[in-house]
Amino acid sequence: MDSLISKIVHVTLPRVRDFRGIDQGAIDKSGNLNVGLKEHLVFPEISPEHSKVNFGMQFTLVPKNPIKDMKAAVEFYKKIGIPFKK
């Protein structure tokens, strides 16, 4: 899981056009972080020549222990490297 999050943060998100960070509103009341991508082609392993259909995807990060406080949730996700909008 650590390698997936690292890859999304350091490789995939910088490839998203006009990416400025994830909105803190993407964290729900239980402390889950929901991130959606409009195109699957932002992953470098996927070749546009071989992909006939363009589709989006959504990731949901669920902490092991539910986080009820929004500030604590933001701090937790910042600690693991999630870039938020300023």
ABEGO torsion letter per residue (X at the ends): XAAAAAAAAAAAAAABBGBAEBBAAABBAAGBBBBBBABAAABAABBAAABABBBBBBBBBBBABBBABAAAAAAAAAAAGBBBBX
